[in-house]
Every structure is written in C-alpha cells, then in structure tokens.
C-alpha cells in the first residue's frame, strides 16, 4: 500500500513538473496560475488576463503525460 502511495505521489510530482515546464515554454509562467496534482487530477487555480490564456492553460494541462482529468478554476481578470 505504501508503495502504491509513493508511486502516486511520484506521478503527481512529475505531472506538476511537466506542467510547469509547459507553462514556461508557452510563456504562461508570468501569469498567476497555481496548480496541484492529486491522483492524476490536475487542478488549476489563479488568474490570467484573457479567456484565451485560460483556455490555453487548460489545453497545456490536457497534454501533460499521466493527467487523467483537468479541473480549471482559473479566473479571468479584466
């Protein structure tokens, strides 16, 4: 059981690291995006400047390996 938990934790850490790298490559790392992965579910929070950036942040998350679901709670600041 502890091995399973450790593996899940490692996968979640890898998801977060991969998402961070993807945000940087897309230039979205300057936005106020926070994220956390739990059991393959990547939750996005924070704020961006446009609906397009919100959508792009979600699309980037969808393409991260091992992400099973994306919960996009990012707000658009006007």
C-alpha positions in Angstrom: 0.0 0.0 0.0 2.8 2.4 0.8 4.5 1.6 -2.5 1.2 2.5 -4.3 1.0 5.8 -2.4 4.7 6.6 -3.2 4.2 5.8 -6.9 1.1 8.0 -7.0 3.0 10.8 -5.3 5.9 10.4 -7.8 3.4 10.6 -10.7 1.7 13.7 -9.3 5.1 15.4 -8.8 6.1 14.5 -12.4 2.8 15.9 -13.6 3.4 19.2 -11.7 7.0 19.4 -13.0 5.9 18.7 -16.6 3.1 21.3 -16.4 5.4 23.9 -15.0 7.8 23.3 -17.9 4.9 23.5 -20.4 3.7 26.8 -18.9 7.2 28.2 -19.3 7.5 27.1 -22.9 4.1 28.7 -23.7 5.1 32.0 -21.9 2.2 31.4 -19.4 4.6 31.2 -16.4 4.3 35.0 -15.9 0.5 34.6 -15.2 -0.8 33.9 -11.7 -1.5 30.2 -12.3 -1.3 27.8 -9.4 -1.7 24.1 -9.8 -1.7 20.9 -7.9 -1.9 17.3 -9.0 -3.6 14.6 -6.9 -4.1 11.1 -8.3 -3.8 12.2 -11.8 -6.3 15.1 -11.5 -4.6 18.4 -12.2 -6.4 21.4 -10.6 -5.6 24.8 -12.0 -6.3 28.0 -9.9 -5.3 31.6 -10.0 -5.9 34.2 -12.7 -4.9 35.2 -16.2 -5.5 38.2 -18.4 -7.7 36.7 -21.1 -10.1 33.9 -21.8 -7.6 32.7 -24.5 -4.9 32.3 -21.8 -7.3 30.4 -19.6 -8.2 28.0 -22.4 -4.5 27.6 -23.4 -3.5 26.8 -19.8 -6.2 24.1 -19.8 -5.1 22.7 -23.2 -1.5 22.6 -22.0 -2.6 20.7 -18.9 -4.6 18.2 -21.1 -1.4 17.4 -22.9 0.7 16.6 -19.9 1.5 12.9 -19.6 -0.5 10.9 -16.9 -3.1 13.7 -16.5 -6.4 11.9 -16.3 -8.6 15.0 -15.6 -8.1 18.8 -15.6 -10.2 21.0 -13.2 -9.9 24.5 -14.5 -10.7 27.1 -11.7 -8.7 29.9 -13.3 -10.3 33.3 -13.2 -10.0 35.9 -16.0 -9.0 39.3 -14.6 -10.3 42.2 -16.7 
